[in-house]
Amino acid sequence: MTVKAPFICLILMAVPGLAVAEGWISYGGDKGGTRYSELDQINRDNVQDLEVAWTYRTGELQRRPNFFVFHSLHGTPILTPEQAGRSLLLCTDFNRIISLDPATGEENWMFDPEVELEPFGQYKCRGVSLWHDENAPLEQVCAWRVYTNTSDRRLFAVDARTGERCPDFGQNGEVDINPLILASQPKGDIKGVQLWSAPAVVGDVVVVSSTVHSKSHLAKSFSGEIRGFDARTGEFRWKFDPVPRNPGDPEAANWPEQALRNTGAGNTWGFMSVDDERDLLFLPTSNASPDYFGGTRPGDNRYTSSLVVLKGSTGQLVWHFQMIHHDVWNYDPAAQPILATITRDGEELPVAVQLTKSGFAWVFDRETGEPFFGFEERPVPTDGVPGEVLSPTQPFPLAPPALVPTGITPDDAWGFTLFDKAACRREIESRRYGEMYTPTAMRGTVLYPQPGGGVNWGGGAFDPTRNLLITNVSRIPEVLRLIPKDELDMTAARAPGAGRPGGPPVYIEGTEYGVQTGPLLSPFGAPCTAPPWTTLIAVDLDKGIIKWQVPLGSIEKFAPLGLPLTLGAPAYGGPMVTAGGLIFIGATADEKFRAFDIDTGDKLWQVNIPRSAHSMPMSYEIDGRQYVVTIAAGHQFLDRQDVTDHIVAYALPEE
């Protein structure tokens, strides 16, 4: 570890707990994930003058040049206040925490947890979290501390000013979560669990979620327990299992006993949100295992594919709402819940907004869980494959309307030419198709929206002055096919890489099926539905209507002859909004960073970046100068591991 001194002073944040004018204190800007900056120095009149202020590279590619397991840099930095050293903090693919001077991008210090490299999974870290011990003197070591999870299932606390381990937290600043994870696993091991997302800190509890790998092809999968630890000592406080194995849980009776023993996942692999004032922790939970066949887990499978709200201090359930019953489409809500305040006729209404891969923006009363615009249970088909037991209804919000198309027919086939349009039509006709929640079939079902979204983990941002929700959505169909076990090449179906989108089928261990997924593409490699294939959308959360939507991303990187057509590029990541009337977003695979007018959706600024920015940008002010920062490092799948490690800051020219 190296330490650079001293730090430059920062004007204090004006409103505790919010992403206020000078800073960005949490992964989502504030702990409620609104991704809103009150800064307006950069605005619609001058955004075209932005220039690179500094660039920093993490050096991970040089440190591990021969490490070929998937890894990429998808985090969002945070800015610490003056008392905590005023630095920009981020984590690398391999969980190193790096402190940068926010005005120059020069490295202050680095902490390396020395992650054990295991030959499975993926390596990434999407953010770190900050906590102030109000009982500690300001000058005390770790009065301000930074928490990070690691891919090898540990939790660290370090001093925000120096990067030194917090000696009173666990064993010299480290809590080994492996024993707790091992004790919870139906499979009896831990080789399918990693910790990617930033911990959540609510009160004096730091909460850790997890990513469960291989849940798509394991009926007996890994547990998705959420765990709370004492923020000072690291002592284990509580746990919540989204598969209710506790006999006293009111939902336990709705699960068959064997399913409770064997079913895994339900984990929060995306991001948690916190309402400190109400001591509430918001968890978007994934679907139960396996992803695409539910015969081993009959019933609605609550609390999975739900928004679950717990008391942060105790882990006690407060309310929950399931957005997909018995999810076999992998439509789980991955985005961070947005704890917004809607202003209506002068009244402030606290809500929680949950975006989903099925393309809905669910809005709930934050305290009670009642859907803000109401909802209804609508009948859906139940004639799935033999052994499947589907829910006869699914919940639909009455507003806002779906952000993406919610079904497909052969008439929706599209192509650049009559030839590829006809090929797409034949492909749809050869599969099962229909409205959302059409059951998966052995001849293949066309899913539209696809399991990748709608809205994926990139989520959205909220402008409280306009009641506007901003998000980016995918509009690319996918084919999902279940294959009887006796038709599988079992050697190939159990090989590494089986089951990846567009690849060979994978056997779902513990069932009579394998599964194969992949995008529905024309002979020219374009999606078989009409563009735009990715859009940026503004939703009025007071009225429950879509205000505008525009294509997001160009296809010159993918199209023949490099045609710069704005048809919507594949995207992972999300937006932020500012008081300058701007939306900043990377996300698209075309290696561009853009700014849009929040009132109209007009593109105001665009710049080439080193790699695609599959993360969320952030903004802060130092010494009267506003900066916008994005991590532009590529994506392990979209860029075929041609990833990099750039962090780029933009600002207006200095006077």
Residue pairs with C-beta under 8 A, 6 or more apart in sequence:
1 109
1 110
1 111
1 112
1 163
1 164
2 107
2 109
2 110
3 108
3 109
3 162
3 163
4 101
4 106
4 107
4 108
4 109
5 108
7 85
7 86
7 87
7 101
7 108
7 161
8 86
8 101
8 103
8 622
8 623
9 82
9 86
10 22
10 23
10 79
10 81
10 82
10 86
10 622
11 22
11 82
11 621
12 22
12 81
12 82
13 20
13 21
13 22
13 23
13 25
13 81
14 20
14 21
14 22
17 30
17 31
17 276
17 277
18 30
19 25
19 26
19 28
19 29
19 30
19 34
19 35
19 36
19 37
19 38
20 38
21 37
21 38
21 39
21 621
22 39
22 79
22 620
22 621
23 79
23 80
23 81
23 620
23 621
24 37
24 77
24 78
24 79
24 618
24 619
24 620
25 31
25 78
25 79
25 80
25 81
25 130
26 33
26 78
26 129
26 130
26 198
27 33
27 76
27 78
27 126
27 127
27 128
27 129
27 197
27 198
27 271
27 336
27 616
28 34
28 35
28 76
28 271
28 273
28 336
28 338
28 459
28 616
29 35
29 36
29 37
29 461
29 576
29 618
30 36
31 200
31 201
31 202
31 273
31 274
31 275
31 276
31 339
32 273
32 274
32 275
32 337
32 338
32 339
32 340
33 271
33 273
33 336
33 337
33 338
33 339
33 459
34 338
34 339
34 340
34 461
34 462
34 464
35 338
35 459
35 460
35 461
35 462
35 574
35 575
35 576
35 577
35 616
35 618
36 461
36 462
36 463
36 464
36 576
36 577
36 578
36 579
37 576
37 577
37 578
37 579
37 618
37 619
37 620
38 578
38 579
39 578
39 579
39 580
39 619
39 620
39 621
39 626
40 578
40 579
40 580
40 581
41 580
41 621
41 625
41 626
41 652
42 50
42 578
42 580
42 582
42 619
42 626
42 628
42 651
42 652
43 578
43 580
43 581
43 582
44 580
44 581
44 582
44 597
44 604
46 652
47 580
47 582
47 595
47 604
47 605
48 604
48 605
49 652
49 653
50 595
50 605
50 607
50 628
50 650
50 651
50 652
51 650
51 651
51 652
51 653
52 648
52 649
52 650
53 105
53 627
53 649
53 650
53 651
54 104
54 105
54 648
54 649
55 105
55 646
55 647
55 648
55 649
56 100
56 105
56 106
56 107
56 646
56 647
57 644
57 645
57 646
57 647
58 73
58 92
58 93
58 96
58 98
58 645
58 647
59 645
60 71
60 73
60 92
60 93
60 94
60 96
60 645
61 643
61 644
61 645
63 94
64 94
64 117
67 117
68 641
69 117
69 119
69 120
69 121
69 122
69 123
70 121
70 122
70 123
70 636
70 637
70 641
71 93
71 94
71 122
71 123
71 124
71 636
71 643
72 93
72 122
72 124
72 614
72 633
72 634
72 635
72 636
72 639
72 643
73 92
73 93
73 124
73 615
73 631
73 633
73 634
73 643
73 644
73 645
74 124
74 126
74 572
74 573
74 614
74 615
74 631
74 633
74 635
75 90
75 91
75 92
75 124
75 125
75 126
75 127
75 128
75 615
75 631
76 90
76 126
76 127
76 615
76 616
76 617
76 618
76 631
77 88
77 89
77 90
77 100
77 127
77 618
77 629
77 631
77 647
78 88
78 89
78 90
78 127
78 128
78 129
78 130
78 618
79 86
79 87
79 88
79 89
79 102
79 618
79 620
80 86
80 87
80 89
80 130
80 144
80 146
80 160
83 132
83 138
83 143
83 144
84 130
84 132
84 144
84 160
84 161
85 99
85 108
85 144
85 160
85 161
85 162
86 102
86 622
87 99
87 100
87 101
87 102
87 108
87 160
87 161
88 99
88 100
88 101
88 102
88 620
88 629
89 97
89 98
89 99
89 100
89 128
89 130
89 146
89 160
90 97
90 98
90 100
90 127
90 128
90 631
90 647
91 97
91 98
91 125
91 126
91 127
91 128
91 148
92 98
92 125
92 645
93 123
93 124
93 125
93 645
94 115
94 117
94 123
94 125
94 151
95 113
95 115
95 125
95 148
95 149
95 150
95 151
96 110
96 111
96 112
96 113
97 110
97 111
97 128
97 146
97 148
97 156
97 158
97 163
98 107
98 109
98 110
99 107
99 108
99 109
99 110
99 163
100 106
100 107
100 108
100 647
101 107
101 108
102 620
102 622
102 627
102 649
103 622
103 623
103 625
105 647
105 649
109 162
109 163
110 163
111 156
111 158
111 163
111 164
111 165
113 148
113 150
113 154
113 156
113 174
115 123
115 150
115 151
115 152
116 152
117 123
118 151
118 152
118 191
120 191
120 192
120 213
121 151
121 192
121 194
121 211
121 213
122 194
122 196
122 213
122 636
123 151
124 151
124 196
125 148
125 149
125 150
125 151
125 196
126 196
126 197
126 198
126 271
126 615
127 197
127 198
127 271
128 146
128 147
128 148
128 198
129 146
129 147
129 148
129 198
129 199
129 200
129 201
129 206
130 144
130 145
130 146
130 147
130 160
130 201
131 144
131 145
131 146
131 147
131 201
131 206
131 231
132 143
132 144
133 140
133 142
133 143
133 144
133 145
133 204
133 231
133 232
136 142
136 143
137 143
141 159
141 162
141 164
141 166
141 167
142 157
142 158
142 159
142 166
142 167
142 168
142 169
144 159
144 160
144 161
145 157
145 158
145 159
145 160
145 166
145 169
145 231
146 157
146 158
146 159
146 160
147 155
147 156
147 157
147 198
147 199
147 201
147 206
147 231
148 155
148 156
148 158
148 198
148 199
149 155
149 195
149 196
149 197
149 198
149 199
149 208
150 156
150 195
151 194
151 195
151 196
152 178
152 194
153 176
153 177
153 178
153 181
153 190
153 193
153 194
153 195
153 210
154 174
154 175
154 176
154 177
154 178
154 195
155 170
155 174
155 175
155 177
155 195
155 199
155 206
155 208
155 229
155 234
156 165
156 173
156 174
156 175
157 165
157 166
157 169
157 170
157 173
157 206
157 231
157 234
158 164
158 165
158 166
158 173
159 165
159 166
164 173
165 172
165 173
165 174
166 173
167 173
168 232
168 233
169 175
169 232
169 233
169 234
170 176
170 233
170 234
174 234
175 229
175 234
177 195
177 208
177 227
178 190
180 225
180 227
180 236
180 239
181 190
181 193
181 210
181 223
181 225
182 188
182 189
182 190
184 223
184 225
184 239
184 241
185 193
185 222
185 223
185 264
186 220
186 221
186 222
186 223
186 261
186 262
186 263
186 264
187 218
187 220
187 221
187 222
187 264
190 222
192 212
192 213
192 214
192 215
192 218
192 221
192 222
193 210
193 211
193 212
193 213
193 222
194 210
194 211
194 213
195 208
195 209
195 210
195 211
196 211
196 269
197 209
197 211
197 268
197 269
197 270
197 271
197 272
198 271
199 206
199 207
199 208
200 206
200 207
200 209
200 272
200 273
200 274
200 281
200 312
201 207
201 231
201 274
202 274
202 276
202 279
202 280
202 281
202 312
202 313
203 231
203 276
203 279
203 312
203 313
204 230
204 231
204 232
204 313
205 228
205 229
205 230
205 231
205 237
205 238
205 312
205 313
206 228
206 229
206 230
206 231
207 226
207 227
207 228
207 229
207 272
207 281
207 312
208 226
208 227
208 228
208 229
209 224
209 226
209 267
209 268
209 269
209 272
209 283
210 224
210 225
210 267
210 268
210 269
211 267
211 269
212 221
212 222
212 223
212 224
212 264
212 265
212 267
212 269
212 286
212 289
213 222
214 221
214 222
215 221
215 222
215 264
215 265
215 286
215 289
215 290
215 291
216 289
216 290
216 291
216 292
216 330
216 499
216 506
216 508
216 515
217 290
217 498
217 499
217 506
217 507
217 508
217 509
217 514
217 515
218 264
218 289
218 290
218 508
218 509
218 510
219 262
219 263
219 289
219 290
219 293
219 296
219 297
219 508
219 509
219 510
219 511
220 262
220 263
220 264
220 289
220 509
220 510
221 262
221 263
221 264
221 265
221 289
221 290
222 264
222 265
222 289
223 241
223 243
223 264
223 267
224 241
224 242
224 243
224 264
224 265
224 266
224 267
224 268
224 285
224 286
225 239
225 240
225 241
225 242
225 267
226 239
226 240
226 241
226 242
226 267
226 268
226 283
226 310
226 315
227 236
227 238
227 239
228 236
228 237
228 238
228 239
228 312
228 315
229 235
229 236
229 237
230 236
230 237
237 314
237 315
238 314
238 315
239 315
240 283
240 308
240 310
240 315
240 317
241 266
242 265
242 266
242 267
242 283
242 285
242 288
242 303
242 304
242 306
242 308
243 255
243 260
243 263
243 264
243 265
243 266
243 288
243 301
243 303
243 304
244 250
244 251
244 252
244 255
244 260
244 302
244 303
245 252
245 260
245 261
246 252
251 302
251 303
252 260
254 299
254 300
254 302
255 263
255 297
255 299
255 301
256 297
256 298
256 299
258 296
259 296
259 297
259 298
259 299
262 296
262 510
263 288
263 289
263 296
263 297
263 301
264 288
264 289
265 286
265 287
265 288
265 289
265 304
266 285
266 286
266 287
266 288
266 301
266 303
266 304
267 285
267 286
268 283
268 284
268 285
268 286
269 286
269 334
269 457
270 284
270 333
270 334
270 335
270 336
270 457
270 459
271 284
271 335
271 336
271 457
271 459
272 281
272 282
272 283
272 284
272 336
272 337
273 281
273 282
273 336
273 337
273 338
273 339
273 352
274 280
274 281
274 282
274 312
274 339
275 282
275 339
275 350
275 366
276 312
278 366
278 367
279 311
279 312
279 313
280 309
280 310
280 311
280 312
280 318
280 366
281 309
281 310
281 311
281 312
282 307
282 308
282 309
282 337
282 339
282 352
283 307
283 308
283 309
283 310
284 306
284 307
284 332
284 333
284 334
284 335
284 336
284 337
284 354
285 303
285 304
285 305
285 306
285 307
285 308
285 332
285 333
286 304
286 305
286 332
286 334
287 301
287 304
287 305
287 324
287 327
287 328
287 330
287 331
287 332
288 294
288 297
288 301
288 304
288 305
288 327
289 297
290 296
290 508
290 510
290 511
290 515
291 328
291 330
291 451
291 515
292 328
292 329
292 330
292 440
292 480
292 482
292 508
292 515
292 517
293 328
293 385
293 387
293 388
293 440
293 482
293 508
293 511
293 513
293 515
294 301
294 326
294 327
294 328
294 388
294 389
294 390
295 387
295 388
295 389
295 511
296 510
296 511
297 326
298 326
298 389
299 326
299 389
300 322
300 325
300 326
300 391
301 325
301 326
301 327
302 320
302 322
303 320
303 322
304 322
304 327
304 332
305 322
305 323
305 324
305 325
305 327
305 331
305 332
305 333
306 320
306 321
306 322
306 323
306 333
307 320
307 321
307 323
307 333
307 337
307 352
307 354
307 362
307 364
307 369
308 317
308 320
309 317
309 318
309 319
309 320
309 352
309 369
310 316
310 317
310 318
311 318
318 369
319 368
319 369
320 369
321 362
321 364
321 369
321 371
322 395
323 331
323 333
323 354
323 356
323 358
323 360
323 362
323 395
324 331
324 332
324 356
324 358
324 394
324 395
325 391
325 393
325 394
325 395
326 389
326 390
326 391
328 384
328 388
328 390
328 439
328 440
329 358
329 437
329 440
329 447
329 451
329 480
330 357
330 451
331 356
331 357
331 358
331 449
331 451
331 454
332 356
332 357
333 354
333 355
333 356
333 357
333 362
334 357
334 455
334 456
334 457
334 459
335 354
335 355
335 356
335 455
335 456
335 457
335 458
335 459
335 460
335 471
335 574
336 457
336 459
337 352
337 353
337 354
338 352
338 353
338 354
338 355
338 459
338 460
338 461
338 462
338 469
339 350
339 351
339 352
339 353
339 366
340 350
340 351
340 352
340 353
340 462
340 464
340 469
340 541
341 348
341 349
341 350
341 351
341 464
342 348
342 349
342 351
342 467
342 541
342 542
343 349
343 464
343 467
343 542
344 467
344 542
349 365
349 372
350 365
350 366
350 367
351 363
351 364
351 365
351 366
351 372
351 541
352 363
352 364
352 365
352 366
353 361
353 362
353 363
353 364
353 460
353 462
353 469
353 541
354 361
354 362
354 364
355 361
355 362
355 454
355 455
355 459
355 460
355 471
356 362
356 454
356 455
357 449
357 451
357 452
357 453
357 454
357 455
357 456
358 406
358 436
358 449
358 454
359 402
359 403
359 404
359 405
359 406
359 449
359 453
359 454
359 455
359 473
360 396
360 397
360 402
360 403
360 454
361 397
361 400
361 403
361 455
361 460
361 469
361 471
361 539
361 541
362 371
362 397
363 371
363 372
363 373
363 397
363 400
363 541
363 544
364 370
364 371
364 372
365 371
365 372
371 397
371 398
373 397
373 398
373 399
373 400
373 544
374 397
374 398
374 399
375 395
375 396
375 397
375 398
376 395
376 396
376 398
377 393
377 394
377 395
377 396
378 393
378 394
378 395
378 396
379 392
379 393
380 390
380 391
380 392
380 393
380 394
380 435
380 436
380 437
381 390
381 434
381 437
381 438
381 439
382 390
382 391
382 392
382 439
383 439
384 390
384 439
384 440
384 441
385 439
385 440
385 441
385 442
385 482
385 513
386 512
387 511
387 512
388 439
388 440
390 439
394 436
394 437
398 544
399 544
399 545
400 539
400 540
400 541
400 544
400 545
400 546
401 545
401 546
403 454
403 455
403 471
403 473
403 537
403 539
403 546
404 448
404 449
404 453
404 454
404 473
404 474
404 475
405 412
405 448
405 449
405 475
405 529
406 435
406 436
406 448
406 449
407 433
407 434
407 435
407 436
407 438
407 448
408 428
408 433
408 434
408 446
408 448
408 477
408 529
409 428
409 433
409 434
410 425
410 428
410 429
410 433
412 428
412 448
412 529
412 530
413 421
413 422
413 424
413 425
413 427
413 428
413 528
413 529
414 421
414 424
414 527
414 528
414 529
414 530
414 531
415 421
415 422
415 423
415 424
415 522
415 524
415 526
415 528
416 522
416 524
416 526
417 524
419 523
420 522
420 523
420 524
420 526
421 522
423 522
423 523
424 520
424 522
424 528
424 529
427 479
427 520
427 528
428 446
428 520
428 528
430 443
430 444
431 441
431 443
431 444
431 445
431 446
431 479
432 438
432 439
432 441
432 443
432 444
432 445
432 446
433 445
433 446
436 448
436 449
438 445
438 446
438 447
439 445
440 480
440 481
440 482
441 481
441 482
442 481
442 482
442 483
442 484
443 481
444 479
444 480
444 481
444 516
445 479
445 480
445 481
446 477
446 478
446 479
446 520
447 477
447 478
447 479
447 480
448 477
448 478
448 529
449 474
449 475
449 477
450 474
450 476
450 477
450 478
450 519
451 478
451 480
451 517
452 474
452 476
452 478
452 501
453 473
453 474
454 473
454 474
455 471
455 472
455 473
455 474
456 474
456 572
457 572
458 471
458 472
458 571
458 572
458 573
458 574
458 575
458 587
458 614
458 616
459 471
459 574
459 616
460 469
460 470
460 471
460 574
460 575
461 469
461 470
461 471
461 574
461 575
461 576
461 577
461 583
462 468
462 469
462 470
462 541
462 577
463 470
463 577
463 598
465 579
466 598
466 599
467 540
467 541
467 542
468 538
468 539
468 540
468 541
468 547
468 577
468 598
469 538
469 539
469 540
469 541
470 536
470 537
470 538
470 539
470 575
470 577
470 583
470 598
471 536
471 537
471 539
471 574
471 575
472 534
472 535
472 536
472 537
472 552
472 571
472 573
472 574
472 575
472 585
472 587
473 534
473 535
473 537
474 533
474 534
474 570
474 571
475 527
475 529
475 531
475 532
475 533
475 534
475 535
475 568
476 519
476 520
476 527
476 529
476 533
476 570
477 519
477 520
477 527
477 528
477 529
478 501
478 517
478 518
478 519
478 520
479 517
479 518
479 519
479 520
480 515
480 516
480 517
481 505
481 515
481 516
481 517
482 513
482 514
482 515
483 505
483 513
483 514
483 515
483 516
484 512
484 513
484 514
485 507
485 511
485 512
485 513
485 514
488 505
488 507
488 514
490 507
492 498
492 504
493 504
493 505
493 506
493 507
493 514
494 506
494 507
495 504
497 503
497 504
498 504
498 505
498 506
498 507
499 505
499 506
499 515
499 516
499 517
501 517
501 518
501 519
502 517
502 518
502 519
503 516
503 518
504 516
505 514
505 515
505 516
506 514
506 515
506 516
507 513
507 514
508 514
508 515
519 527
520 527
520 528
520 529
521 527
521 528
522 528
524 560
525 558
527 533
531 551
531 567
531 568
532 550
532 551
532 552
532 566
532 567
532 568
533 567
533 568
533 569
533 570
534 551
534 552
534 553
534 568
534 569
534 570
534 571
534 587
534 588
535 549
535 550
535 551
535 552
535 568
536 549
536 550
536 551
536 552
536 575
536 583
536 585
536 596
536 601
537 546
537 548
537 549
538 546
538 547
538 548
538 549
538 598
538 601
539 545
539 546
539 547
540 546
540 547
548 600
548 601
549 601
550 596
550 601
550 602
550 603
551 566
551 567
551 568
552 568
552 569
552 571
552 585
552 587
552 588
552 594
553 566
553 567
553 568
553 569
553 570
553 571
553 587
553 588
553 589
553 590
553 592
554 564
554 565
554 566
554 567
554 569
554 588
554 590
554 592
555 563
555 564
555 565
555 567
555 568
555 569
555 590
556 562
556 563
556 564
556 565
556 590
557 569
557 589
557 590
557 591
558 569
558 589
559 565
568 588
569 588
569 589
569 590
570 588
570 589
570 638
571 587
571 588
571 589
571 614
572 587
572 614
572 635
572 638
573 585
573 586
573 587
573 613
573 614
573 615
573 616
574 585
574 587
574 616
575 583
575 584
575 585
575 587
575 616
575 617
576 583
576 584
576 585
576 616
576 617
576 618
576 619
577 583
577 584
577 598
578 584
578 619
581 597
581 598
581 599
582 595
582 596
582 597
582 598
582 604
583 595
583 596
583 597
583 598
584 593
584 594
584 595
584 617
584 619
584 628
584 630
585 593
585 594
585 596
585 617
586 592
586 593
586 594
586 609
586 612
586 613
586 614
586 615
586 617
586 630
586 632
587 612
587 613
587 614
588 612
589 612
589 614
589 635
589 638
589 639
590 612
591 608
591 609
591 610
591 611
591 612
591 632
592 606
592 607
592 608
592 609
592 612
593 606
593 607
593 609
593 613
593 617
593 630
593 632
593 648
593 650
594 603
594 605
594 606
594 607
595 603
595 604
595 605
595 606
596 602
596 603
596 604
597 603
597 604
607 650
609 630
609 632
609 646
609 648
610 632
610 633
610 644
610 646
610 648
611 632
611 633
611 634
611 639
611 642
611 643
611 644
611 646
612 632
612 634
612 635
612 638
612 639
613 630
613 631
613 632
613 633
614 633
614 634
614 635
614 638
615 630
615 631
615 633
617 628
617 629
617 630
618 628
618 629
619 626
619 627
619 628
619 629
620 626
620 627
620 629
621 627
625 651
625 652
625 654
626 651
626 652
627 649
627 650
627 651
628 649
628 650
628 651
629 647
629 648
629 649
629 650
630 647
630 648
630 650
631 646
631 647
631 648
632 644
632 646
632 647
632 648
633 643
633 644
633 645
633 646
634 642
634 643
634 644
635 643
636 643
